Amino acid sequence: MTSKRVLLQGVGDILLERSSRAKHINLSVKPFKGVRVAVPKGVTFDVALNVARAKSTWLKKHMGRMASIEKQILAQQVQPVINRSQARRILVSRLAELARCHGFSYNRVFIRNQKTRWGSCSTQNNINLNIKLVRLPDRLRDYTILHELVHTRIKHHGPAFWSAMASLVSEPKQLDQELNGYWMLLDKSAQELAHQ
């Protein structure tokens, strides 16, 4: 048997799946897919199920997080297509405003539809911003723009970078974590799963 679906009390339906690549029992929770337990060769499904039982608190916590992500993905499906010229105006204008307000300068700005990052700053201080930033809450959009502006002066993510960020926004690492929660807006495969 290569896979087996079982009902885990307090968690729900989980998939136990034999994996030739797994060296250890590996639990994962993904949006629209649920709980998967990768079972390596030589380990029985019963042993893997016992591990899942022992981790049920962890699984429930992550399932709650995935339910929230699924809601966000589904909410994005009903949003209209981004108007590229309007998004460009909004982002370029806000970048210029924040740079002027905080004394930053940059070279050129590019607005792109990127699949893995919200923004970047090149060694020549060209700033790339993801068009999908217009779908984020204002505080996260501003955080991302300021993040790239700080990179015009500090090219790494060391203590000096986070200190500079903290002088511009409160709790920058918390905002960074919150921004990571919106990864599904970048990840086309996550959005496609919502339609399956």
Backbone as CSV, one residue per row, in Angstrom:
resi,resn,N_x,N_y,N_z,CA_x,CA_y,CA_z,C_x,C_y,C_z
1,MET,0.845,-1.182,0.000,0.000,0.000,0.000,0.897,1.255,0.000
2,THR,0.611,2.192,-0.921,1.445,3.399,-1.009,0.861,4.570,-0.247
3,SER,-0.453,4.583,-0.023,-1.055,5.670,0.755,-2.331,5.188,1.434
4,LYS,-2.722,5.943,2.458,-3.894,5.563,3.243,-4.454,6.814,3.899
5,ARG,-5.758,7.000,3.789,-6.417,8.122,4.461,-7.028,7.617,5.760
6,VAL,-6.781,8.363,6.835,-7.350,7.977,8.128,-7.937,9.201,8.824
7,LEU,-8.840,8.949,9.727,-9.450,10.019,10.508,-8.726,10.080,11.851
8,LEU,-8.082,11.215,12.109,-7.366,11.406,13.375,-8.239,12.257,14.286
9,GLN,-8.604,11.719,15.438,-9.507,12.405,16.358,-8.987,13.788,16.731
10,GLY,-9.854,14.780,16.624,-9.494,16.152,16.958,-8.797,16.891,15.829
11,VAL,-8.367,16.149,14.804,-7.652,16.767,13.682,-8.471,16.644,12.401
12,GLY,-8.998,15.447,12.150,-9.763,15.210,10.930,-9.043,14.252,10.000
13,ASP,-9.348,14.364,8.726,-8.812,13.482,7.696,-7.331,13.780,7.456
14,ILE,-6.482,12.747,7.507,-5.062,12.926,7.196,-4.635,11.861,6.180
15,LEU,-3.603,12.209,5.417,-3.076,11.290,4.410,-1.734,10.737,4.878
16,LEU,-1.659,9.420,5.006,-0.393,8.742,5.273,0.120,8.292,3.914
17,GLU,1.318,8.705,3.550,1.818,8.403,2.207,3.262,7.921,2.255
18,ARG,3.489,6.766,1.651,4.833,6.190,1.575,5.708,7.109,0.729
19,SER,6.933,7.390,1.196,7.844,8.267,0.464,9.231,7.648,0.391
20,SER,9.732,7.497,-0.826,11.073,6.926,-0.993,12.143,7.958,-0.632
21,ARG,11.768,9.255,-0.646,12.750,10.307,-0.323,12.840,10.606,1.169
22,ALA,11.783,10.308,1.912,11.763,10.638,3.344,12.720,9.740,4.125
23,LYS,13.510,10.370,4.994,14.402,9.608,5.875,13.760,9.443,7.253
24,HIS,12.840,10.363,7.577,12.130,10.350,8.854,10.651,10.571,8.570
25,ILE,9.813,10.316,9.548,8.386,10.627,9.414,8.265,12.144,9.377
26,ASN,7.592,12.649,8.351,7.519,14.089,8.140,6.060,14.521,8.030
27,LEU,5.650,15.459,8.889,4.277,15.960,8.876,4.238,17.322,8.202
28,SER,3.252,17.528,7.319,3.088,18.837,6.696,1.601,19.169,6.596
29,VAL,1.309,20.473,6.617,-0.061,20.956,6.477,-0.028,22.011,5.382
30,LYS,-0.813,21.793,4.322,-0.813,22.726,3.193,-2.227,23.167,2.869
31,PRO,-2.364,24.424,2.368,-3.702,24.905,2.026,-4.353,24.017,0.969
32,PHE,-5.621,23.739,1.162,-6.470,22.961,0.259,-6.050,21.490,0.135
33,LYS,-4.945,21.110,0.756,-4.512,19.712,0.705,-4.635,19.046,2.065
34,GLY,-4.514,19.827,3.135,-4.639,19.279,4.481,-3.352,18.660,4.995
35,VAL,-3.511,17.677,5.879,-2.376,17.057,6.568,-1.843,15.890,5.754
36,ARG,-0.534,15.874,5.559,0.134,14.749,4.899,1.257,14.268,5.809
37,VAL,1.322,12.961,5.982,2.395,12.355,6.768,3.227,11.519,5.799
38,ALA,4.472,11.954,5.543,5.376,11.206,4.672,5.987,10.072,5.497
39,VAL,5.824,8.848,5.010,6.262,7.657,5.744,7.440,7.018,5.010
40,PRO,8.629,6.990,5.642,9.792,6.391,4.966,9.693,4.862,4.896
41,LYS,10.501,4.285,4.035,10.579,2.811,3.931,10.942,2.233,5.293
42,GLY,10.364,1.099,5.599,10.700,0.418,6.847,9.892,0.881,8.043
43,VAL,9.035,1.898,7.862,8.194,2.394,8.955,6.745,2.053,8.608
44,THR,6.021,1.471,9.548,4.629,1.101,9.282,3.721,2.322,9.378
45,PHE,2.554,2.226,8.725,1.569,3.295,8.808,1.088,3.474,10.241
46,ASP,1.031,2.385,11.017,0.602,2.486,12.424,1.568,3.339,13.243
47,VAL,2.859,3.140,13.020,3.878,3.949,13.725,3.729,5.417,13.321
48,ALA,3.554,5.673,12.011,3.402,7.045,11.516,2.149,7.695,12.105
49,LEU,1.076,6.926,12.206,-0.167,7.451,12.774,0.027,7.819,14.244
50,ASN,0.775,7.016,14.983,1.070,7.336,16.385,1.860,8.629,16.517
51,VAL,2.793,8.856,15.588,3.557,10.120,15.590,2.597,11.284,15.336
52,ALA,1.691,11.120,14.361,0.711,12.171,14.066,-0.172,12.445,15.290
53,ARG,-0.585,11.375,15.992,-1.389,11.541,17.220,-0.624,12.375,18.258
54,ALA,0.659,12.052,18.423,1.490,12.762,19.402,1.658,14.240,19.036
55,LYS,1.538,14.538,17.743,1.718,15.925,17.265,0.382,16.593,16.970
56,SER,-0.709,16.059,17.503,-2.035,16.578,17.154,-2.214,18.055,17.533
57,THR,-1.625,18.499,18.634,-1.734,19.914,19.029,-1.081,20.798,17.973
58,TRP,0.113,20.396,17.530,0.835,21.130,16.478,0.015,21.133,15.188
59,LEU,-0.548,19.978,14.829,-1.344,19.871,13.603,-2.564,20.792,13.653
60,LYS,-3.270,20.813,14.806,-4.463,21.662,14.939,-4.100,23.138,14.780
61,LYS,-2.995,23.535,15.380,-2.545,24.929,15.291,-2.299,25.308,13.826
62,HIS,-1.588,24.444,13.115,-1.257,24.750,11.716,-2.465,24.621,10.795
63,MET,-3.411,23.757,11.138,-4.627,23.662,10.340,-5.448,24.945,10.458
64,GLY,-5.451,25.540,11.652,-6.132,26.828,11.835,-5.496,27.909,10.974
65,ARG,-4.169,27.908,10.939,-3.435,28.872,10.110,-3.745,28.651,8.625
66,MET,-3.780,27.379,8.205,-4.066,27.070,6.801,-5.495,27.463,6.432
67,ALA,-6.439,27.307,7.364,-7.827,27.704,7.095,-7.890,29.202,6.819
68,SER,-7.106,29.972,7.580,-7.050,31.422,7.379,-6.437,31.755,6.014
69,ILE,-5.387,31.044,5.649,-4.741,31.255,4.348,-5.704,30.892,3.213
70,GLU,-6.432,29.789,3.369,-7.400,29.380,2.346,-8.449,30.465,2.133
71,LYS,-8.917,31.077,3.249,-9.913,32.158,3.140,-9.338,33.336,2.358
72,GLN,-8.065,33.679,2.646,-7.425,34.792,1.945,-7.286,34.496,0.458
73,ILE,-6.911,33.259,0.128,-6.762,32.875,-1.279,-8.107,32.981,-1.998
74,LEU,-9.155,32.451,-1.359,-10.487,32.499,-1.967,-10.974,33.941,-2.126
75,ALA,-10.635,34.792,-1.148,-11.018,36.209,-1.243,-10.324,36.874,-2.428
76,GLN,-9.073,36.467,-2.706,-8.335,37.033,-3.836,-8.970,36.657,-5.169
77,GLN,-9.628,35.490,-5.213,-10.219,35.031,-6.469,-11.315,35.970,-6.954
78,VAL,-11.982,36.647,-6.015,-13.093,37.515,-6.410,-12.649,38.951,-6.671
79,GLN,-11.380,39.253,-6.427,-10.889,40.597,-6.695,-10.712,40.802,-8.190
80,PRO,-10.979,42.017,-8.669,-10.783,42.275,-10.100,-9.299,42.201,-10.466
81,VAL,-9.038,42.041,-11.734,-7.666,42.020,-12.239,-7.015,43.365,-11.925
82,ILE,-5.745,43.335,-11.578,-5.025,44.569,-11.249,-4.880,45.423,-12.509
83,ASN,-5.254,46.685,-12.385,-5.049,47.648,-13.470,-3.579,48.069,-13.415
84,ARG,-2.801,47.620,-14.400,-1.346,47.812,-14.372,-0.938,49.284,-14.303
85,SER,-1.559,50.133,-15.104,-1.138,51.536,-15.117,-1.508,52.234,-13.812
86,GLN,-2.668,51.895,-13.269,-3.078,52.481,-11.986,-2.162,51.988,-10.862
87,ALA,-1.844,50.682,-10.853,-0.953,50.120,-9.834,0.423,50.782,-9.923
88,ARG,0.909,50.962,-11.137,2.219,51.593,-11.332,2.215,53.012,-10.751
89,ARG,1.153,53.769,-11.046,1.053,55.139,-10.519,1.076,55.140,-8.992
90,ILE,0.291,54.245,-8.392,0.200,54.177,-6.924,1.568,53.860,-6.318
91,LEU,2.240,52.825,-6.851,3.501,52.364,-6.263,4.642,53.351,-6.490
92,VAL,4.742,53.897,-7.694,5.822,54.851,-8.002,5.641,56.115,-7.165
93,SER,4.400,56.558,-7.031,4.107,57.756,-6.247,4.438,57.540,-4.767
94,ARG,4.054,56.389,-4.218,4.313,56.113,-2.801,5.802,55.942,-2.539
95,LEU,6.519,55.299,-3.458,7.974,55.158,-3.340,8.631,56.536,-3.279
96,ALA,8.250,57.428,-4.187,8.826,58.783,-4.223,8.506,59.541,-2.935
97,GLU,7.267,59.396,-2.459,6.835,60.090,-1.246,7.614,59.612,-0.015
98,LEU,7.751,58.289,0.149,8.480,57.750,1.307,9.974,58.072,1.224
99,ALA,10.528,58.037,0.032,11.952,58.379,-0.144,12.192,59.835,0.241
100,ARG,11.338,60.722,-0.234,11.464,62.157,0.067,11.298,62.398,1.574
101,CYS,10.295,61.761,2.162,9.980,61.943,3.578,11.129,61.492,4.491
102,HIS,11.831,60.420,4.105,12.880,59.850,4.964,14.300,60.079,4.442
103,GLY,14.453,60.876,3.396,15.778,61.241,2.904,16.522,60.152,2.141
104,PHE,15.795,59.298,1.442,16.431,58.259,0.629,16.489,58.694,-0.828
105,SER,17.456,58.141,-1.553,17.473,58.336,-3.004,17.676,56.970,-3.654
106,TYR,17.177,56.841,-4.847,17.307,55.590,-5.597,17.498,55.956,-7.057
107,ASN,17.849,54.977,-7.857,18.124,55.216,-9.260,16.838,55.088,-10.079
108,ARG,16.554,53.890,-10.562,15.349,53.666,-11.363,14.381,52.778,-10.603
109,VAL,13.126,52.790,-11.020,12.118,51.921,-10.398,11.442,51.096,-11.488
110,PHE,11.237,49.821,-11.179,10.553,48.905,-12.087,9.387,48.264,-11.336
111,ILE,8.250,48.208,-11.989,7.080,47.545,-11.407,6.874,46.261,-12.210
112,ARG,6.980,45.125,-11.530,6.910,43.839,-12.224,5.902,42.913,-11.554
113,ASN,5.477,41.911,-12.300,4.595,40.880,-11.762,5.480,39.689,-11.394
114,GLN,6.057,39.726,-10.185,6.998,38.691,-9.758,6.271,37.576,-9.019
115,LYS,6.849,36.379,-9.074,6.196,35.214,-8.465,6.816,34.786,-7.139
116,THR,7.949,35.377,-6.772,8.606,34.917,-5.541,8.953,36.033,-4.562
117,ARG,8.934,37.279,-4.978,9.309,38.345,-4.028,8.467,39.598,-4.206
118,TRP,8.378,40.342,-3.104,7.589,41.566,-3.098,8.387,42.741,-3.652
119,GLY,9.693,42.671,-3.505,10.518,43.773,-3.990,11.980,43.409,-3.897
120,SER,12.821,44.239,-4.520,14.266,44.040,-4.430,14.955,45.356,-4.759
121,CYS,16.219,45.421,-4.364,17.035,46.603,-4.652,18.367,46.113,-5.207
122,SER,18.735,46.591,-6.381,19.973,46.142,-7.022,21.181,46.884,-6.445
123,THR,22.362,46.426,-6.805,23.597,47.092,-6.338,23.684,48.516,-6.894
124,GLN,22.977,48.781,-8.008,22.951,50.146,-8.580,21.810,50.990,-7.993
125,ASN,21.169,50.456,-6.946,20.037,51.131,-6.290,18.817,51.309,-7.198
126,ASN,18.646,50.358,-8.126,17.389,50.278,-8.864,16.425,49.478,-8.001
127,ILE,15.213,49.961,-7.877,14.228,49.292,-7.031,13.170,48.608,-7.892
128,ASN,12.948,47.324,-7.612,11.885,46.546,-8.237,10.772,46.381,-7.217
129,LEU,9.547,46.679,-7.616,8.395,46.465,-6.744,7.405,45.563,-7.464
130,ASN,6.814,44.651,-6.722,5.846,43.720,-7.277,4.502,44.424,-7.426
131,ILE,3.907,44.293,-8.597,2.612,44.935,-8.869,1.542,44.507,-7.865
132,LYS,1.699,43.289,-7.309,0.699,42.758,-6.372,0.742,43.466,-5.011
133,LEU,1.714,44.355,-4.804,1.749,45.140,-3.564,0.469,45.961,-3.386
134,VAL,-0.185,46.308,-4.490,-1.412,47.109,-4.377,-2.533,46.327,-3.699
135,ARG,-2.390,45.007,-3.578,-3.412,44.180,-2.919,-3.139,43.999,-1.422
136,LEU,-2.032,44.529,-0.948,-1.687,44.389,0.473,-2.274,45.532,1.282
137,PRO,-2.438,45.326,2.594,-2.800,46.460,3.457,-1.720,47.549,3.340
138,ASP,-2.127,48.803,3.485,-1.208,49.933,3.304,0.064,49.812,4.145
139,ARG,-0.080,49.366,5.412,1.095,49.312,6.291,2.128,48.312,5.767
140,LEU,1.670,47.211,5.142,2.605,46.223,4.601,3.202,46.691,3.281
141,ARG,2.423,47.416,2.502,2.949,48.007,1.267,4.051,49.004,1.609
142,ASP,3.770,49.896,2.587,4.779,50.881,3.004,6.006,50.192,3.601
143,TYR,5.778,49.150,4.399,6.899,48.410,4.988,7.806,47.864,3.878
144,THR,7.209,47.277,2.845,7.993,46.692,1.749,8.787,47.770,1.020
145,ILE,8.154,48.886,0.745,8.839,49.988,0.044,9.988,50.517,0.897
146,LEU,9.744,50.718,2.194,10.810,51.195,3.089,11.935,50.164,3.191
147,HIS,11.588,48.888,3.210,12.571,47.799,3.252,13.544,47.952,2.080
148,GLU,13.004,48.195,0.875,13.868,48.332,-0.307,14.646,49.654,-0.270
149,LEU,14.047,50.700,0.254,14.772,51.971,0.372,15.955,51.842,1.327
150,VAL,15.774,51.124,2.429,16.887,50.902,3.366,18.003,50.126,2.670
151,HIS,17.636,49.233,1.762,18.648,48.477,1.002,19.474,49.366,0.071
152,THR,19.020,50.584,-0.204,19.867,51.488,-1.002,21.101,51.890,-0.201
153,ARG,21.023,51.778,1.118,22.161,52.113,1.999,22.818,50.887,2.611
154,ILE,22.008,49.882,2.936,22.521,48.675,3.617,22.076,47.469,2.798
155,LYS,23.024,46.767,2.207,22.693,45.710,1.235,22.420,44.339,1.861
156,HIS,22.488,44.223,3.152,22.301,42.921,3.806,21.156,43.018,4.813
157,HIS,20.862,41.890,5.479,19.813,41.864,6.501,20.405,41.690,7.904
158,GLY,21.540,42.276,8.136,22.195,42.174,9.441,21.585,43.136,10.457
159,PRO,22.196,43.214,11.655,21.672,44.088,12.717,21.539,45.553,12.295
160,ALA,22.481,46.062,11.488,22.414,47.467,11.047,21.160,47.707,10.209
161,PHE,20.819,46.737,9.377,19.621,46.861,8.542,18.373,46.943,9.422
162,TRP,18.241,45.992,10.370,17.036,45.961,11.211,16.965,47.174,12.132
163,SER,18.114,47.695,12.525,18.143,48.915,13.338,17.625,50.099,12.514
164,ALA,18.064,50.168,11.258,17.587,51.237,10.369,16.079,51.106,10.135
165,MET,15.617,49.877,9.947,14.177,49.659,9.751,13.385,50.080,10.991
166,ALA,13.924,49.751,12.171,13.240,50.090,13.432,13.140,51.601,13.634
167,SER,14.042,52.360,13.013,13.963,53.827,13.126,12.853,54.390,12.224
168,LEU,12.342,53.553,11.295,11.306,54.005,10.357,9.915,53.457,10.677
169,VAL,9.875,52.217,11.169,8.595,51.581,11.501,8.736,50.848,12.822
170,SER,7.644,50.732,13.562,7.734,49.969,14.809,7.563,48.487,14.498
171,GLU,8.286,47.656,15.220,8.223,46.195,15.074,8.435,45.721,13.637
172,PRO,9.575,46.072,13.007,9.778,45.678,11.608,9.795,44.164,11.380
173,LYS,10.350,43.407,12.337,10.396,41.952,12.141,9.002,41.337,12.211
174,GLN,8.146,41.933,13.024,6.762,41.466,13.104,6.038,41.760,11.782
175,LEU,6.277,42.942,11.214,5.691,43.286,9.917,6.209,42.344,8.832
176,ASP,7.495,41.992,8.926,8.088,41.066,7.961,7.397,39.705,8.024
177,GLN,7.137,39.246,9.247,6.421,37.969,9.430,5.002,38.046,8.881
178,GLU,4.357,39.184,9.140,2.991,39.369,8.650,2.970,39.358,7.119
179,LEU,3.968,39.995,6.518,4.079,40.009,5.059,4.249,38.592,4.517
180,ASN,5.028,37.780,5.224,5.220,36.385,4.799,3.907,35.613,4.773
181,GLY,2.958,36.044,5.591,1.653,35.401,5.615,0.852,35.614,4.333
182,TYR,1.297,36.546,3.497,0.607,36.828,2.239,1.290,36.154,1.050
183,TRP,2.133,35.151,1.313,2.863,34.471,0.235,1.936,33.924,-0.840
184,MET,0.697,33.583,-0.444,-0.208,32.964,-1.409,-0.586,33.916,-2.544
185,LEU,-0.427,35.226,-2.331,-0.702,36.162,-3.416,0.371,36.074,-4.499
186,LEU,1.578,35.643,-4.092,2.667,35.480,-5.047,2.611,34.121,-5.714
187,ASP,2.180,33.115,-4.970,2.261,31.716,-5.383,1.057,31.317,-6.215
188,LYS,1.249,31.262,-7.526,0.162,30.919,-8.434,-0.377,29.521,-8.157
189,SER,0.502,28.587,-7.790,0.061,27.207,-7.555,-0.918,27.142,-6.393
190,ALA,-0.710,27.996,-5.370,-1.631,28.019,-4.231,-3.008,28.515,-4.687
191,GLN,-3.023,29.493,-5.584,-4.291,30.011,-6.081,-4.986,28.968,-6.968
192,GLU,-4.200,28.225,-7.737,-4.784,27.198,-8.594,-5.437,26.094,-7.752
193,LEU,-4.831,25.789,-6.597,-5.394,24.758,-5.714,-6.792,25.136,-5.243
194,ALA,-7.041,26.422,-5.119,-8.350,26.885,-4.652,-9.456,26.507,-5.620
195,HIS,-9.111,26.277,-6.884,-10.113,25.942,-7.887,-10.314,24.451,-8.052
196,GLN,-9.500,23.640,-7.406,-9.594,22.179,-7.590,-10.715,21.596,-6.749
